[in-house]
Amino acid sequence: MTLISNDTDKVPLKKAVENVGERYLGTDINAGLRGGFDQLVADDLSDNNKFAILLTDGEHNQGAYNPQSHLQFRDKGWPVYTIGLGAGVDMSLLGQIASETGGQCVNQCQPLTDPTLLQSLYFDIINKISRGKITHASTFTMQQGETRQIPVSVPANQASATFLTTWPGSEVKMSLVSPSGQQITPISLPKESVIFASDLDGDYDIYTLNLDGANLRSLTNNTVADTTPAWSPDGTKILFTQAQGTKDQLFQMDADGSNLQQILVSDFNDRAPIWSPNDTRIAFTRLGDINSTGELRSDIYVMNSDGTSVSRLTMSTEKTGQSLDAARLPTWSADGRYILFTWYRQGRDQVWMMESDGSNQQPILADSYSNYGAAMSPDGHQIVFTSTRNGAPELYLMGKDISGIRRLTNTVGFNDAPQWSSDGYRIVFTTTRAGRSQLFWMKPDGTQQYSLTAPENNSYWVSWQPGIGADADVYYAQGTTYVLYTVPTPETGQWVINLYGESLDVAGEIVEIRVSTQSLINDVFLPIVRSSAGSATTLNDTDTKISYSSYWGHSRNRGLGNHQDDVHYTATNSMFFEYTFTGTGVAIISEFDPNYGSADVYIDGAQVATVSAVGSKRNDPQRVLFSTTSLSPGVHTIKVVKRSGAYLVLDAITVFRP
């Protein structure tokens, strides 16, 4: 059972949706409602805009149900909408929860037997609450190579328009064209990710990592330093710096690490490239240029995205000693009109801003402290930056007009290099709070700080996967692909949905399109559910079929909330456990902790992932370390090998069967 609630921070919401049936080993409706209530309390929305959706696929079986779990929603005036999935659900309890909170037990309070209908139920709930409406619904069959253009009208004064397309699991290419002709293309990656540089293999290479800590992959693998990666606005390419002899040079590759090429050859040190929002220009830092008096300096340059038409925007004339630091670290505003940058002047770093052509250069934060590494929020209203105004480098937030400076971090070591997510709801940054440089992300108010990488290696220079002009999410469930676009404040008029049947079944495949608009009176996020059908069996860590290597211990009677109150653990790298099972999926239930590290996961002898058990809380129990439900039916063996950190913990293993 997982509770899905209205939260402007989409990461925990998406994780809740994706982990249906995985987080709780059993059905604990008390725990789900308590967790959802706490999430709504922490949400910044007005209480009038809050509600919850309770989805459960089983009867409550974790102790006695406490009615106060849902009555606290009633006391706040927050309705709970309930959905039962499958035959084993206590629908009378779901009806009671909905009725006593002012919500609704959907599907006429009958259990839902077809998970693919969840998307329709969510549209119905969201439209009812947000006073939005379905503006288009169509279902048709597409053939291999077929092209379709679907016109859709969006009314005036809408807070958002949601475009949802579903089809069986093969390939349909989709794009949107706004009334003014702007094209929006989907992200190819199914989960949000970041790219960063790390010395994981000894020298710095470029890596990619999902926000849930899964799918760590190296994109470069060589003996030179690769640093300062940056996504292209459409998410298909990556710029970065590569050491070439004694010089740093600018390179480009595809998002999967292929098609590596040097885009600018120069006699200087060129670093920290970053694309303009419209993908036509690149700003970067050039170090080692010589001014008219023979002094070394650093300046901001721009060029076309193909490496042509290089021009200098700043003209550093002040000698900066041996640091070679003057103007550096450019970032673009979301509209491409401005460039923020750091300028070392008068003995300290200052935050400056200029027009994208280099004109109108002016300091926006030049006080008695060092201020650097500024980045503007996607809506253009806020700037996050690093400052020493309270001693060590920490992250701060201020308005674009330099109003309301507020501290976001307060830890040992330094916190710097902040970058915004494309939706403006999160900030990813670098910290040395645990010793070495590692990546963290947080909400813009400084809350919910979570680690992305372990502190055993240095990780730096992070860039968030772009949003491509809209929040575009791709989900896979039950052999069906869901593509969801949420376009904020959409243009009024006729949009066009372009579809191309790139790789379809010879008999054709059914495609469904639904478009929903939400009026400006509410701010509501529409989740799309991914739910796995079939049965699940959970084994405790003491099961005799689990094989442990040497140097494993067993801890009993822990009182921390672990499955059956015990765990197996090892503190020795390269130690492992193995388990052979029959099914289509498996989940490893572990424990997270700030001092824990990473592990390699193998299935049937092939490495499939490197996962992290680093968490924000001590001894955080029953956390999913790894999960997959896409294996072919049959016998499989999973092996998990400790790679780093204080401990690797096994709490339980869940096996999924069709």
Order of alpha helices (4+ residues) and beta strands (2+ residues): beta-alpha-alpha-beta-alpha-beta-alpha-alpha-beta-beta-beta-beta-beta-beta-beta-beta-beta-beta-beta-beta-beta-beta-beta-beta-beta-beta-beta-beta-beta-beta-beta-beta-beta-beta-beta-beta-beta-beta-beta-beta-beta-beta-beta-beta-beta-beta-beta-beta-beta-beta-beta-beta-beta
